[in-house]
């Protein structure tokens, strides 16, 4: 009888440790999904910020000649926006 109780206690301890590990740590698939959602959120926020800056420049120089430094920044912003949108499309395809 003592042997059976001892075996049951050992099995119970192992089962409890297994359940603790399962509930305590994230699974790889769950972690990957959270990482992709975070990357998507960061990229969309960056894209919106870039678009706001583009609109600000366009509104400020509407009908006027832009200085060279502003033209350079404007072109860089357009490229950054294009790259961010491409990355967003890639993330959308993987989901």
N, C-alpha and C positions, 0 to 999 in steps of 0.2 A: 504494500500500500504506500509506504514512504517513497519507494522508487517511482511509482506512477505519479505521485504528487510532485516530486522533484522534477520529473521530466516535463510535466505540465507547466510548472513554474518557469523552467528554462525556455520552453516554447513561448510562453506568455511574454517573457522579457525580450526575446528576439522579435516577436511580433510587434511589441510596443516600440522598440527601437526602430524597426522598419517604418511603422506608421509615423513616428516622429520625423524621420528623415524625409518621407514623402510630403508631409504637410509643411515642413519648415523651409525647404529650399525649392526655388522655382525650377521648372523643367526647361530644358533647352529650347523646345519649340515655343513655349510661352515667352521666354526671355527674348527670343528672336523676333516674335511678333511685336513686343513692346518696343524693342529697339527700332524696328521699321516704322512704327507709328511716331516715335519721337523724331526720327530723321525726317519723316514727312512733314511733321509740324514745324520743325526748325527751317526746312527749306521753303515751305509756304510762307512763313513769317518773313524770311529774308527776301523772298520774291515780292511780297507786298511792300516791304520797306524800300526796296529798290524802285518799285513802280511809283511810290509816293515821291521819291526824290526826282525821278524823271518828270513827273507831272509838275513839280515845283519849278524845275528848270524851264520846262516848256511854258509855263504860265508867266514866269519872270521875263523871258526873252521873246514873248509872242510878238512877231512882226519886227523885232530888232535883231541886229547882228550880235552873235555871241562872241565874247572874247575867246581867244585860243585855249586858255586854260579851262574854260567852261565847256567848250566843244570837246576837249579831250576827256573831261570827266563824264560828259553826256554819252559819248561813244563807249566809254568803259562801262558805264551803267547799263547801256543797251546789251553789251556782250555778257555782263554778269547776269542780267535778267534772262537772256537766252539760255545760258548754262544752267541756271537754277531751274528753269522750266523743263529742260531736257532731263535733269536729274529727277524732277518730280514725276515726269512721264515714266521713267525707268522704275521708280518705286511703285507707281500705280500698276504697272504691268506685272510686277512680282507679287502683288497682293492678290 
